[in-house]
Amino acid sequence: MTRLAEARIWPLLAFALLVGLQAALLMAALGGMSESPQWEAVVPMLAFGALAFTVLLAVGVTGSLSRAQARARRAQLTLEEAIDALPASVEIFDHEDRLVAFNRRLVEIYPHMLRAFQRKATFEDLVRESLERGGIPEARGREDEWLQERKESRGRQTGPLLQRVHDDMWLRIFECRTQSGGIVGVRMEVTDLIHEQQSLAASRAQLKATIEAAGNGILTLDSGGHVLEVNPSTEQLFGFSAAELQGVHIGMLFGNNGDLMHPQELLGAPRELTARHRSGERLALQLTVAEVRTDTIHLYVCIVTDFTERQRQEERLRRANELLARQSTTDGLTGVGNRRLFDQLLQQEWQRGTRSGRPLALLMVDIDHFKQYNDRYGHVAGDDCLRRVATLLRSCVGRGSEAVCRYGGEEFAMLLVDTDLNGAQVVAQRCLDSVRLAAIEHEGSPVRRSVSLSIGVAACIPDTATPSQRLIETADRALYDAKQGGRARLICQQFA
């Protein structure tokens, strides 16, 4: 048994004993026991004892009550201090919905309503006063309607009520009805939490808008590499809808070894991969993968950049550059190399020959009496004659046809790699025979009735101490000798 129970029971027992003693004295007095000589002395003693016991009992009860009241005051003070120390406000309403108790935090939230709290106003009066002051922004313009809704839901909410007050404070209100019909309310300020949630919501909305508007494809993958979400650019890139892409493994989108591809392997530097559009069109893509890992989340975010068109443009640019390079080194009339290409090839092959020690030959070819050809047949026919001769010369050198260049006017140069003087003479004779067999009419020629060639042939082993110009000079002298010797012939000349 606790001390509190003992404090409640022993005064009752004492009073019961006192009442029994008084009743016994009364019966003794009424029964004439006091007339007996033996009871005359006993009754006064008993009466005096009962009086003394009553005094002692009164003193004991008074002391017990004082101690109980002191303990009650200390308990109430402790309870009030504990409630005041709470970070949340506490409000207690009786069965008439009248405020009977509150703590300091409630006054801090509503300092202008202290007097209403102290006079124990009803909940409705408190709300009306707050509405009149504009303290509930969501009720502005519909105060009566809002008050009625609040009264009907009071104490019946299945969860906490979120309410904004004073324009910049958010409260989460918990209400619980007691067995006696009263209501206990707790108000917790959650302004920082709401602001964080609002900021987070704004950030999410901004992020979503950014992802939706992004020109690059953005995919979210689970830990196994399966698609969770995609943005519109991804749908447009692959030609599939988001619903069709959801659940698809990343390997099915990129390359041919999709079953072996895992997003963990793609972390780090961007990767250039190939993919296919729904239509079958080949795509050139750059894939960048980032990992998102927390205690509860493990995801991968992929950014896909489409450089298919850029690659096509680069290919077109490369071809254009090649064409430009060919045009810059190709004779526009005959289609063979021009003087610029000849100079480049000569320097290139001369340096290579100095390293390898292999011979290099040069044929200087001139169309005999070409001025007379133009005078008789005209320049258009003359241009056609140049093209036909250039084609015949290219056919005579085979794989080295790119070494045939128009040196100037009706003169051509043929650079033969790894060819000595004897080999160059064979090629020169082939050129003479090919043009003769072509029988290109030339009635203005004093040599014969068809186009003929004069060829000067020179060959040497390149040497770093000898300039490449020596080879041109030697072949040119041989050509001069061929012309002086009657044309339609070749002259060979070797120099050490």
Secondary structure, 3 states (H helix, E strand, C coil): CCHHHHHHHHHHHHHHHHHHHHHHHHHHHHCCHHHCHHHHCHHHHHHHHHHHHHHHHHHHHHHHHHHHHHHHHHHHHHHHHHHHHCCCEEEEECCCCEEEEECHHHHHHCHHHHHHHHCCCEHHHHHHHHHHCCCCHHHCCCHHHHHHHHHHHCCCCCCCEEEEECCCEEEEEEEEECCCCCEEEEEEECHHHHHHHHHHHHHHHHHHHHHHHCCCEEEEECCCCEEEEECHHHHHHHCCCHHHHCCCEHHHCECCCHHHCCHHHHECCCEEEEEECCCCCEEEEEEEEEEEECCCCEEEEEEEEECHHHHHHHHHHHHHHHHHHHHHCECCCCCCECHHHHHHHHHHHHHHHHHHCCCEEEEEEEECCHHHHHHHHCHHHHHHHHHHHHHHHHHHHHHHHHHEEEEECCEEEEEEECCCHHHHHHHHHHHHHHHHHHCCECCCCCCCCECCEEEEEEEECCCCCCCCHHHHHHHHHHHHHHHHCCCCCEEEEECC
